Amino acid sequence: MKKNKVIIFGPWCGEFSYELSWWNPEIRKIKNEQYKDWHAVHVGFNGRKAMYKDFIDDYIPYPKDLEKTLKYPAAGGEHVIDVGEIIPQQLIDFIYKTAEPYQKEYEEVRLYLSDPSTFNNGNKIYDEEPFGEYINYKVDDSLIDNIRTEINNYFSNDRPTIALMARMRDRNRGKNTDGCYLNWNPKSWEIFLDKVINELKTNIVVISLSTSGAAGGSLSFKETEFYEKNKNNIMVINFDDDEDSLEKQLALLKATKCSIYGASGSAVLPFFVKTPTFTQQTVEEGFRLRYKWERNLTDNLKNIKIIDKYHSGEDLYNSSPEELYEEFSEFYRSIDET
């Protein structure tokens, strides 16, 4: 029977980690409990529909020219200096425009608007069990096979392969840390990864995302001596501007032995597909990866290792790559034992 009512969620313009960890589970629960028989629509960033496909019928990404107007995603909205997080008016206009054709076709249309203020004072992000429905995502087997085939065709060896997200953000927030207090020295990344490749005999698939602008991203290591030395064991996949970006990242996590994430909230992404992962966090941030909702997704953090020894800022930025390698090598060898 055709659904005759529509619920439209959005517009989401905040950080990816907030969307993944709190907004998405919240609206899944709202949809499944309050709008079960309604046609569901979500408005948000291009490339992220994979986390919505179990409960959203139509995923509508921002047009490229509209997305370019967004400057500084922070928490649940766009950050405006001396104001805080907001939903920009152009996005409000866009979601109302999105609703117009549905109003002609359906009996009733409702909007469930994102509200940055719901994250004020640490609301949700410090909850052991936030409001929401958390699930492990299903990834299409054919997509996993395609990624695995692509990896096998690229590397001319039978080494195990590791997925890497070497977080780097330039947002003018961190003295002597290349633009962010959660960055790690790129040279330290190179020393660390050189040991991962050559001492553990592995291949690395780099998740490359643009590091320009406040949205942040990750290092690709191209045009470095480290890359030239190890290029036969490094594959770089650029996920910018890919409408299936998130789904391909999930497939990559399923197709590789484990993953390595820098200090980022997106380090929880492997939790949603139950794949082994190692992440470098900080004293101020690491505890946020051990809440009950995260333990529930991962069988009590099975095959998860969180290193949060150093403080945000120069303490983390200047921390030892050799020390991190020793921690990772212990984790890596333990995967086969579980």
Disulfide bonds with the S-S distance in Angstrom:
none
